[in-house]
Amino acid sequence: MPGYYASALLFVYVWLFAPWLAAKLVSNGTFFGILSVSGGVFLGLLLYAIDWPAKRAIFKERDKLRQFIIDRAKKCPYGCKLPMEEIEKNAHPLYWFILDSDIPTQRRERIYYFGSVYRVYADIRGITVFAIVAILTTVLAGLLVSCSQRDLVLTELLSIHGIPLATTAILGVVFAVLTWRNKGDRYWIDIIANQLLWLKLHPEVVDNLICKKSMDSDLWNWAQDRAKTLGYTSVSEYILDLINIDEEQTILKKKPE
């Protein structure tokens, strides 16, 4: 949809400032139809490559999901299945694993739908602003050229550039409405909050994905050998003594963040 919206505004721009070219394009219906379809697809792919919605400040709301994964990784009792550096680097893909496999289907479809709505709204608003700037810049350039050649009164200026200015006003209203009734941003904030709430209610899902189920065999064998060497009857008794010693003397230091 954003690609075809951009294609339509591009044609409007050509019609405003090069009407002879617009008339020539429209004169051949078959060619114009093919051009419109291929242009919409091309501009849609271009918008996808630019990915403007992901560059907006509000998109960083999703970092809350990433941080939740990292926080759970730090609490794994037996350590993580992956190095912490790798978990921090791939926290978003890890969340997508959870989204695709554990979150209920209806909720998952709702998340994808609202995410798509956010992207469509963001792209349309961005295209609208770009079109307004392009039209006003062209009008201003035309005014400078016209005024440099001869003095023009306001009525003459309006007669020459009235339609482009009216088009700009319409696009300004469209942008204002999309900003005032910005469901895209609201949906985005809501789905992030809902996903975070679901994770908080189901932390075991995250733990099952990233946390080890038990102590490493090498570490367990070392603990058994050490307990036997020191005369303990079990590993649990040895570990309990270590805990008591640490509580009394604070031998272990807090790890840096």
C-alpha positions as CSV (number, residue, x, y, z in Angstrom):
1,M,0.0,0.0,0.0
2,P,2.7,2.6,0.8
3,G,4.4,1.9,-2.5
4,Y,1.2,2.7,-4.5
5,Y,0.5,5.7,-2.3
6,A,4.0,7.0,-3.2
7,S,3.5,6.2,-6.9
8,A,0.2,8.2,-6.8
9,L,1.8,11.2,-5.2
10,L,4.7,11.0,-7.7
11,F,2.2,11.2,-10.6
12,V,0.5,14.1,-8.9
13,Y,3.8,15.9,-8.7
14,V,4.4,15.3,-12.4
15,W,0.9,16.5,-13.2
16,L,1.5,19.7,-11.2
17,F,4.8,20.7,-12.7
18,A,5.0,18.8,-16.0
19,P,1.4,18.4,-17.2
20,W,2.6,17.7,-20.8
21,L,4.5,14.6,-19.5
22,A,1.5,13.5,-17.4
23,A,-0.8,13.8,-20.4
24,K,1.6,11.8,-22.5
25,L,1.8,9.0,-19.9
26,V,-2.0,8.8,-19.6
27,S,-2.6,8.8,-23.3
28,N,-1.5,5.2,-23.6
29,G,-3.7,3.3,-21.2
30,T,-1.9,0.0,-21.3
31,F,1.5,1.6,-20.8
32,F,0.2,3.8,-18.0
33,G,-1.3,0.7,-16.3
34,I,1.9,-1.3,-16.5
35,L,3.9,1.7,-15.3
36,S,1.6,2.3,-12.3
37,V,1.7,-1.3,-11.2
38,S,5.5,-1.7,-11.7
39,G,6.1,1.7,-10.1
40,G,4.0,0.9,-7.0
41,V,5.9,-2.4,-6.6
42,F,9.3,-0.8,-7.1
43,L,8.6,2.1,-4.7
44,G,7.2,-0.5,-2.2
45,L,10.4,-2.4,-2.3
46,L,12.4,0.8,-2.0
47,L,10.5,1.8,1.1
48,Y,11.1,-1.7,2.5
49,A,14.8,-1.4,1.9
50,I,14.9,2.1,3.5
51,D,12.8,0.8,6.5
52,W,11.9,4.2,7.8
53,P,9.5,2.9,10.5
54,A,12.5,1.1,12.2
55,K,14.5,4.3,12.4
56,R,11.8,6.2,14.4
57,A,12.4,6.7,18.1
58,I,9.2,4.9,19.1
59,F,10.5,1.8,17.4
60,K,13.0,1.5,20.3
61,E,10.1,0.5,22.5
62,R,10.8,-3.1,21.4
63,D,14.2,-2.9,23.3
64,K,12.1,-3.7,26.4
65,L,11.6,-7.2,25.1
66,R,15.3,-7.5,24.4
67,Q,16.2,-6.3,27.9
68,F,13.8,-8.8,29.4
69,I,15.6,-11.7,27.7
70,I,18.9,-10.4,28.9
71,D,17.7,-10.0,32.4
72,R,16.4,-13.5,32.5
73,A,19.7,-14.8,31.1
74,K,21.5,-13.2,34.1
75,K,19.3,-15.1,36.5
76,C,19.9,-18.6,35.0
77,P,21.0,-20.7,38.1
78,Y,23.2,-23.0,36.1
79,G,24.3,-20.6,33.4
80,C,23.1,-20.0,29.9
81,K,23.2,-22.3,26.9
82,L,25.1,-19.5,25.0
83,P,27.7,-17.0,26.1
84,M,26.2,-13.8,27.5
85,E,27.7,-11.8,24.7
86,E,25.9,-13.9,22.1
87,I,22.6,-13.6,24.0
88,E,22.9,-9.8,24.2
89,K,23.7,-9.7,20.5
90,N,20.8,-12.0,19.5
91,A,18.2,-11.1,22.1
92,H,15.7,-10.0,19.4
93,P,16.0,-13.2,17.3
94,L,15.6,-15.2,20.6
95,Y,12.4,-13.4,21.3
96,W,11.1,-14.2,17.8
97,F,11.8,-17.9,18.5
98,I,9.5,-17.6,21.5
99,L,6.9,-15.6,19.5
100,D,6.7,-18.2,16.8
101,S,6.7,-21.3,19.0
102,D,5.1,-20.5,22.4
103,I,2.8,-17.4,22.2
104,P,-0.8,-18.5,21.3
105,T,-1.7,-18.3,17.6
106,Q,-4.4,-15.7,17.9
107,R,-2.2,-13.4,20.0
108,R,0.7,-13.9,17.6
109,E,-1.4,-13.0,14.6
110,R,-2.6,-9.9,16.4
111,I,1.0,-8.9,17.1
112,Y,2.0,-9.3,13.4
113,Y,-1.2,-7.4,12.3
114,F,-0.6,-4.4,14.6
115,G,3.1,-4.3,13.6
116,S,2.0,-4.1,10.0
117,V,-0.4,-1.3,10.7
118,Y,2.3,0.6,12.5
119,R,4.6,0.3,9.5
120,V,1.9,1.4,7.0
121,Y,1.0,4.4,9.0
122,A,4.7,5.4,9.5
123,D,5.5,5.0,5.8
124,I,2.4,7.0,4.7
125,R,3.2,9.8,7.0
126,G,6.8,9.9,5.9
127,I,5.7,9.9,2.2
128,T,3.2,12.7,2.8
129,V,5.9,14.9,4.4
130,F,8.3,14.2,1.6
131,A,5.6,15.1,-1.0
132,I,4.8,18.4,0.8
133,V,8.4,19.4,1.0
134,A,9.0,18.5,-2.7
135,I,6.0,20.5,-3.9
136,L,6.8,23.5,-1.7
137,T,10.4,23.5,-2.8
138,T,9.5,23.4,-6.4
139,V,6.9,26.2,-5.9
140,L,9.5,28.3,-4.1
141,A,12.0,27.8,-6.9
142,G,9.4,28.8,-9.4
143,L,8.6,31.9,-7.4
144,L,12.2,33.0,-7.3
145,V,12.6,32.5,-11.0
146,S,9.4,34.4,-11.8
147,C,10.1,37.3,-9.4
148,S,13.6,37.6,-10.8
149,Q,12.2,38.2,-14.3
150,R,9.4,40.6,-13.4
151,D,7.4,41.9,-10.5
152,L,4.3,39.8,-9.7
153,V,1.4,40.6,-7.6
154,L,-0.2,38.2,-5.2
155,T,-3.2,37.4,-7.5
156,E,-0.8,36.5,-10.3
157,L,1.3,34.2,-8.0
158,L,-1.9,32.5,-6.8
159,S,-3.1,32.0,-10.3
160,I,0.3,30.4,-11.3
161,H,0.8,28.3,-8.2
162,G,-2.7,28.0,-6.8
163,I,-3.2,24.3,-7.6
164,P,0.2,23.2,-6.2
165,L,-0.5,25.2,-3.0
166,A,-4.0,23.7,-2.7
167,T,-2.5,20.2,-3.2
168,T,0.0,21.0,-0.4
169,A,-2.8,22.1,1.9
170,I,-4.7,18.9,1.2
171,L,-1.6,16.8,2.0
172,G,-1.1,18.9,5.1
173,V,-4.6,18.0,6.3
174,V,-3.9,14.3,5.5
175,F,-0.7,14.4,7.6
176,A,-2.5,16.2,10.4
177,V,-5.2,13.6,10.5
178,L,-2.7,10.8,10.5
179,T,-0.8,12.4,13.3
180,W,-3.9,13.2,15.4
181,R,-5.5,9.8,14.8
182,N,-2.2,7.9,14.8
183,K,-3.4,4.4,15.4
184,G,-0.1,3.0,14.1
185,D,2.0,4.4,17.0
186,R,-0.7,3.5,19.6
187,Y,-0.9,0.0,18.3
188,W,2.8,-0.3,18.4
189,I,3.1,0.8,22.0
190,D,0.2,-1.5,23.0
191,I,1.6,-4.7,21.3
192,I,5.0,-4.1,22.9
193,A,3.4,-3.7,26.4
194,N,1.2,-6.8,25.8
195,Q,4.1,-8.9,24.7
196,L,6.2,-7.7,27.7
197,L,3.3,-8.6,30.0
198,W,3.0,-12.0,28.5
199,L,6.7,-12.7,29.0
200,K,6.4,-11.5,32.7
201,L,3.6,-14.0,33.2
202,H,5.5,-16.8,31.5
203,P,9.2,-16.4,32.4
204,E,9.7,-20.1,32.4
205,V,9.3,-20.0,28.6
206,V,12.3,-17.7,28.3
207,D,14.2,-19.8,30.9
208,N,13.6,-23.0,28.9
209,L,15.0,-21.5,25.8
210,I,18.2,-19.9,27.2
211,C,19.0,-21.5,30.5
212,K,20.8,-24.7,31.2
213,K,18.8,-27.4,32.9
214,S,21.6,-28.5,35.2
215,M,25.2,-27.9,36.2
216,D,27.9,-28.6,33.6
217,S,29.2,-32.2,33.9
218,D,32.8,-30.9,34.2
219,L,31.9,-28.5,37.0
220,W,29.8,-31.2,38.8
221,N,32.7,-33.7,38.6
222,W,35.1,-31.0,39.9
223,A,32.7,-30.3,42.8
224,Q,32.4,-34.0,43.6
225,D,36.2,-34.5,43.6
226,R,36.7,-31.4,45.7
227,A,34.1,-32.5,48.3
228,K,35.6,-35.9,48.5
229,T,39.2,-34.5,48.9
230,L,38.0,-32.3,51.8
231,G,36.2,-35.1,53.5
232,Y,32.6,-34.0,52.8
233,T,29.9,-36.7,52.6
234,S,28.1,-35.0,49.7
235,V,28.5,-32.1,47.2
236,S,25.5,-30.4,48.8
237,E,27.2,-30.3,52.2
238,Y,30.4,-28.8,50.5
239,I,28.4,-26.1,48.7
240,L,26.4,-25.3,51.8
241,D,29.7,-24.6,53.7
242,L,30.9,-22.4,50.8
243,I,27.7,-20.4,51.1
244,N,28.1,-20.0,54.8
245,I,31.7,-18.9,54.5
246,D,30.8,-16.4,51.8
247,E,28.0,-14.9,54.0
248,E,30.3,-14.6,57.0
249,Q,33.4,-13.2,55.2
250,T,32.0,-11.9,51.9
251,I,34.7,-13.6,49.9
252,L,32.9,-13.4,46.5
253,K,32.8,-10.0,44.9
254,K,29.9,-8.6,43.0
255,K,30.3,-9.1,39.2
256,P,30.6,-5.9,37.2
257,E,27.5,-5.1,35.1
